[in-house]
Amino acid sequence: MTEEREMTAPMTSVGTEVGQSLNNFTDTIIPESERYFKPSDEEIFEAQVQYEREMFAQQMPDLMQTVSMPELYEMVYPGKPPVIDHFLYPGTYLFVGVPKAGKSFMMAQIAYHVSSGTPMWQYAVRKGTVLYLALEDDYRRLQERLYRMFGTETTPNLFFSVASKSLNDGLLEQLDSFLHKHPDTVLMIIDTLQKVREAEGDTYSYAKDYDIIAGLKAFADRTGICLILVHHTRKQKSNDSFDRISGTNGLLGAADGAFIMYKSKRSDGDATIEVSGKDQPDKKFMLTRNKETLCWDFKSERSSDYAEPPEPVLEAIGGFINAENPKWTGTATELIETLTLDIKPNALSLKLNINAGKLYNLYFIQYSNKRTHKGRQITFCYDENHPIVVELEAEIIESNDDEFDEEALQCEPMEGHPNMNVCYIRGNGTGKDLSEMTPEEYANFIATSY
């Protein structure tokens, strides 16, 4: 934004902490690499905003930066694709349960599926590197657990460590070092939170708990990853499952959400996971323990009664931009004429700015705009490389073009679910049928995610 922002009241420091030296790492995490990951458009935008804040703070230290409502509506925040559809999203989450409830098995299951790119239950997965800090285990126990769960099917994108620094001693710098070496990391798991927080005895306060999670959340938001913090419940009973999180409400208050895992009895083979998050509806997942592999199998899902109202504009764009019509550029007025929308151009532009993330998450459509000498240009791009999970009998693509169906759609049986298929809609890929691909091409194709 080029306009000068209004400066109002006295401010406190809002600067982001500067990263510390990475020279004092132990070898408990993958060592520092000199390669740095390429920032996303959102990270560049955030860096620009932070730079402006610092400049204002230096030039006018007794004033705070403000943004007007029209300026706020001009900002475009791209969608963040889920790590596991309908289950796990980028951000910082507590995963809480009583001891021996099966949390570590669930963490291993999530880590394996994300790092291998294979669907978890009936949900598609965004493939990426995973770092799992199993701080209450040793490597022998990890080896036995993983072999029991997944046999000899390994994935090179899953990394473990059984020791790390604490938050006060440099944990975030260690995590940064791992990210520099593995820029495609999408998930980090800390099992458990108590192992990395500073020793404070039994004293808890809302402020201390909030600050601990806020620091970890700042790291996850800056890097765009999903960060899971395994934690325990307190012994006291409560009608609200989330009130049983050990510590104060500061932990949940600073996090993006929480998962609560519990059983009716400790010996039960069934478990329930309740999910509550800032950017997702409340849900319950009913699971059962596989007696052979000890993995958690899906039984059913229950969502809250609330449903977001329909967005006719987004629905119209979702029907217009697809695999057959993957890109469109024009003005808001031209888009209104093309789709015969009943909305004014300025209102349409603001609606698209605000709903950019929802447009991608619902329809895999990337939205951007820029000002040109002809006016503000809107661009839609369909993300053609994304996995979907469908019923075998379901109609995937309604098209009269048989050649398109054969070349664009590839389906593979979904392991453990004989009535389901994982289908990949190919974008600019090899152009080959699955049977014609080399093993390397096949592996790369099946691994394609968001």
Sequence and secondary structure as in RCSB ss.txt:
>XXXX:A:sequence
MTEEREMTAPMTSVGTEVGQSLNNFTDTIIPESERYFKPSDEEIFEAQVQYEREMFAQQMPDLMQTVSMPELYEM
VYPGKPPVIDHFLYPGTYLFVGVPKAGKSFMMAQIAYHVSSGTPMWQYAVRKGTVLYLALEDDYRRLQERLYRMF
GTETTPNLFFSVASKSLNDGLLEQLDSFLHKHPDTVLMIIDTLQKVREAEGDTYSYAKDYDIIAGLKAFADRTGI
CLILVHHTRKQKSNDSFDRISGTNGLLGAADGAFIMYKSKRSDGDATIEVSGKDQPDKKFMLTRNKETLCWDFKS
ERSSDYAEPPEPVLEAIGGFINAENPKWTGTATELIETLTLDIKPNALSLKLNINAGKLYNLYFIQYSNKRTHKG
RQITFCYDENHPIVVELEAEIIESNDDEFDEEALQCEPMEGHPNMNVCYIRGNGTGKDLSEMTPEEYANFIATSY
>XXXX:A:secstr
  S   B S            STT  TTS    S      HHHHHHHHHHHHHHHHHHH TT  B   HHHHHH 
       SBTTTB SEEEEEEE TTSSHHHHHHHHHHHHHHT  BTTB B   EEEEEETT  HHHHHHHHHHHH
TT   TTEEEES    TTTTHHHHHHHHHHH TTEEEEEEE GGGTS   TT   HHHHHHHHHHHHHHHHHHT 
EEEEEEEB SS  SSGGGGBSS THHHHHSSEEEEEE SSTT SEEEEEEEETTEEEEEEEEEE TTT  EEEEE
EEE S      HHHHHHHHHSSSSS EEEE HHHHHHHHT  S HHHHHHHHHHTHHHHHHHH EEEEEEEETTE
EEEEEEE   EEEEEETTS     S HHHHHHHEEEEEETTEEEEEEEEE SSS    GGGS HHHHHHHHT   
